[in-house]
Amino acid sequence: PHVTAAPAPVNITFKNVQFTYPHRPGAQILSGLSFEIEAGKTVALVGPSGGGKSTVFALLQRFYDPTGGEILVEPAQAQLEDMNVAWWRSQIGFVAQEPVLFDLTLEENVRYGAPPIDRPEMLSICARAGMNDFAGNKVAWDAGLGPRGGLLSGGQKQRVAIARALMRHPRLLMLDEATSALDSASEGVVQKAIDELTTARQSSADGTAAKPTTLIIAHRLSTITNADLILVIAGGRLVEQGTHSELLAKEGVYYDLYQKGSL
């Protein structure tokens, strides 16, 4: 079957980014946040609640623009706020904590908002998203899922959301606490799919290995330890960065969060 070539992943740089929400002008959310995410890497954002992690996601999706500093995207070599919003969002695959499904068939939900691709490729993507244990057998592809996808369990809904994100062949894959609302059994299944996705590689146009740049807000330890880089954000700033073992060795903010079970 024809397989759509994966576009080149993006390199993202935050340079002294500052931000306040328009409705809360007196509350500085990001205070000179700087970091670089290399193309094709998997990066986990961790830190105390309210530290700015979700704001980073909101800025990357262009729901807001920084009030100071700049966000640079390569290979476009442009400031994010100068890029066409619709085009940029078409380059992103996003999986939220609560997946949004519709009163459509299983296949229509998977394909929702994605560019047309052939069925064999769709099935391959769904397999990567861990859907094979229910899609096409327990739940027929042409089965209506009911309001909000109510026919499916929480874990099944989340895997549909992951497949939908991958159908876009994203340059940037963003996972926002994608397992935190699930029970332990469902969490394990979805986590396995996420772990495979963040290490799997898609075929690129020149035949070399490529995978999307992946950014994860995560609390589950396996997601964090599998990341190429961990960014510890607190008080709107980057306070530490490194791998899991490097950050534990520093015995700093990450170490304290780990010891308290607060990751």
ZICORLIN-V299705 format. One record per residue. RES is the residue in three letters. BURIAL is + if it has 9 or more other ideal C-beta (glycine too) atoms within 8 Angstrom, else -. Layout:
res:RES burial:BURIAL
res:RES burial:BURIAL
//
This chain:
res:PRO burial:-
res:HIS burial:-
res:VAL burial:-
res:THR burial:-
res:ALA burial:-
res:ALA burial:+
res:PRO burial:+
res:ALA burial:-
res:PRO burial:+
res:VAL burial:+
res:ASN burial:+
res:ILE burial:+
res:THR burial:+
res:PHE burial:+
res:LYS burial:+
res:ASN burial:+
res:VAL burial:+
res:GLN burial:+
res:PHE burial:+
res:THR burial:+
res:TYR burial:+
res:PRO burial:-
res:HIS burial:-
res:ARG burial:-
res:PRO burial:-
res:GLY burial:-
res:ALA burial:-
res:GLN burial:-
res:ILE burial:+
res:LEU burial:+
res:SER burial:+
res:GLY burial:+
res:LEU burial:+
res:SER burial:+
res:PHE burial:+
res:GLU burial:-
res:ILE burial:+
res:GLU burial:+
res:ALA burial:+
res:GLY burial:-
res:LYS burial:+
res:THR burial:+
res:VAL burial:+
res:ALA burial:+
res:LEU burial:+
res:VAL burial:+
res:GLY burial:+
res:PRO burial:-
res:SER burial:-
res:GLY burial:-
res:GLY burial:+
res:GLY burial:+
res:LYS burial:+
res:SER burial:-
res:THR burial:+
res:VAL burial:+
res:PHE burial:+
res:ALA burial:+
res:LEU burial:+
res:LEU burial:+
res:GLN burial:+
res:ARG burial:+
res:PHE burial:-
res:TYR burial:+
res:ASP burial:-
res:PRO burial:+
res:THR burial:-
res:GLY burial:-
res:GLY burial:+
res:GLU burial:+
res:ILE burial:+
res:LEU burial:+
res:VAL burial:+
res:GLU burial:+
res:PRO burial:-
res:ALA burial:-
res:GLN burial:-
res:ALA burial:-
res:GLN burial:+
res:LEU burial:+
res:GLU burial:+
res:ASP burial:-
res:MET burial:+
res:ASN burial:-
res:VAL burial:-
res:ALA burial:-
res:TRP burial:-
res:TRP burial:+
res:ARG burial:+
res:SER burial:-
res:GLN burial:+
res:ILE burial:+
res:GLY burial:+
res:PHE burial:+
res:VAL burial:+
res:ALA burial:+
res:GLN burial:-
res:GLU burial:-
res:PRO burial:+
res:VAL burial:-
res:LEU burial:+
res:PHE burial:+
res:ASP burial:-
res:LEU burial:+
res:THR burial:+
res:LEU burial:+
res:GLU burial:+
res:GLU burial:+
res:ASN burial:+
res:VAL burial:+
res:ARG burial:+
res:TYR burial:+
res:GLY burial:-
res:ALA burial:+
res:PRO burial:-
res:PRO burial:-
res:ILE burial:+
res:ASP burial:-
res:ARG burial:-
res:PRO burial:-
res:GLU burial:+
res:MET burial:+
res:LEU burial:+
res:SER burial:+
res:ILE burial:+
res:CYS burial:+
res:ALA burial:+
res:ARG burial:+
res:ALA burial:+
res:GLY burial:+
res:MET burial:+
res:ASN burial:-
res:ASP burial:-
res:PHE burial:+
res:ALA burial:+
res:GLY burial:-
res:ASN burial:-
res:LYS burial:-
res:VAL burial:+
res:ALA burial:-
res:TRP burial:+
res:ASP burial:-
res:ALA burial:+
res:GLY burial:-
res:LEU burial:+
res:GLY burial:-
res:PRO burial:-
res:ARG burial:-
res:GLY burial:+
res:GLY burial:-
res:LEU burial:-
res:LEU burial:+
res:SER burial:-
res:GLY burial:+
res:GLY burial:+
res:GLN burial:+
res:LYS burial:+
res:GLN burial:+
res:ARG burial:+
res:VAL burial:+
res:ALA burial:+
res:ILE burial:+
res:ALA burial:+
res:ARG burial:+
res:ALA burial:+
res:LEU burial:+
res:MET burial:+
res:ARG burial:+
res:HIS burial:+
res:PRO burial:+
res:ARG burial:+
res:LEU burial:+
res:LEU burial:+
res:MET burial:+
res:LEU burial:+
res:ASP burial:+
res:GLU burial:+
res:ALA burial:+
res:THR burial:+
res:SER burial:-
res:ALA burial:-
res:LEU burial:+
res:ASP burial:-
res:SER burial:-
res:ALA burial:-
res:SER burial:+
res:GLU burial:+
res:GLY burial:-
res:VAL burial:+
res:VAL burial:+
res:GLN burial:+
res:LYS burial:+
res:ALA burial:+
res:ILE burial:+
res:ASP burial:+
res:GLU burial:+
res:LEU burial:+
res:THR burial:+
res:THR burial:-
res:ALA burial:-
res:ARG burial:-
res:GLN burial:+
res:SER burial:-
res:SER burial:+
res:ALA burial:-
res:ASP burial:-
res:GLY burial:-
res:THR burial:-
res:ALA burial:-
res:ALA burial:+
res:LYS burial:+
res:PRO burial:+
res:THR burial:+
res:THR burial:+
res:LEU burial:+
res:ILE burial:+
res:ILE burial:+
res:ALA burial:+
res:HIS burial:-
res:ARG burial:+
res:LEU burial:-
res:SER burial:-
res:THR burial:+
res:ILE burial:+
res:THR burial:-
res:ASN burial:+
res:ALA burial:+
res:ASP burial:-
res:LEU burial:+
res:ILE burial:+
res:LEU burial:+
res:VAL burial:+
res:ILE burial:+
res:ALA burial:+
res:GLY burial:-
res:GLY burial:+
res:ARG burial:+
res:LEU burial:+
res:VAL burial:+
res:GLU burial:+
res:GLN burial:+
res:GLY burial:-
res:THR burial:+
res:HIS burial:+
res:SER burial:-
res:GLU burial:-
res:LEU burial:+
res:LEU burial:+
res:ALA burial:-
res:LYS burial:+
res:GLU burial:-
res:GLY burial:+
res:VAL burial:+
res:TYR burial:+
res:TYR burial:+
res:ASP burial:-
res:LEU burial:+
res:TYR burial:+
res:GLN burial:-
res:LYS burial:-
res:GLY burial:-
res:SER burial:-
res:LEU burial:+
//
